[in-house]
């Protein structure tokens, strides 16, 4: 085995991703952190990944993933707020309005797919036909509702990685959950368990470092009272040889 192969194997063993690949353009992605503030200490919803999956087996994660083409076209029960759209437009590369909506919608879709928890709203009259990953909404007579989402952070994977994402981290209150799809979480699924855990608790200590950074930002914002769109939104991106934290503006 060559020295390079040995180093690559070591990185995989340590759970690190190789960083010597050619430049790949980051793909748009979205993550949704659901928060329960009914108790003295806020709780967030995490899912435990199956032990047999290749990426992060047995780890606790938040629902999220890449934006799909359908996320641009799906009808919604209410638009994203103008304040959220403005926050999503900040930073570089710029985010046009159509992409801003698709990011918020992707966060809702991924949450419903991976946890069975859907953020939607009943609509009057005949519901538009939704299929594919959006069928659970149609079956429940819902359209996705992104109006309750807040942007907590934006993070771009450093160059040199084989997979790169331009991820927007959203949060929403647990009260925005309007429908539960049964059977999504089970022993053979990607996520085998859902748990509401208090911020700062042990299960969250093993999260990806960037996700922990975002949770720290969320914890700070929750400590000041109700979430607001005018709060500073951190932007984690790589320049000057290291990951930097700026404020979107």
HUVENGI-V462657 format. One record per pair of residues at least 12 apart in sequence whose C-alpha atoms are under 6 Angstrom apart, sorted by the first residue. I is the first residue (numbers start at 1). J is the second residue. Records with the same first field share a line. If there is no record, write none. Layout:
BEGIN
I=J, J
END
This chain:
BEGIN
19=160, 161
20=160
21=160, 161, 162
22=160
23=160
26=164, 165, 166
27=165, 166
28=66, 67, 165, 166
29=65, 66, 67, 166, 167
30=64, 65, 103, 107, 167, 168, 169
31=63, 64, 107, 169, 170
32=63, 107, 170, 171
33=171
34=171, 172, 173, 174
35=173, 174
36=174
42=198
43=196, 197, 198, 199
44=196, 197
45=195, 196
46=60, 61, 62, 194, 195
47=60, 61, 191, 193, 194
48=60, 191, 192, 193
49=190, 191
50=190, 191, 192
63=110, 111
64=110
67=106
71=102, 105, 106
72=102
76=143, 144, 145
77=121, 143, 144, 145
78=145
80=146, 147
81=147
83=229
88=100
90=248, 249
91=248
116=180, 181, 184
117=180
118=177, 179
119=144, 145, 176, 177, 178
120=142, 143, 144, 145
121=142, 143
122=141, 142
148=172
149=171, 172
150=170, 171
151=170
152=169, 170, 233
153=169, 233, 234, 235
154=167, 168, 235
155=167, 235, 236, 237
156=237
158=238
233=247, 248
234=246, 247, 248
235=247, 248
END
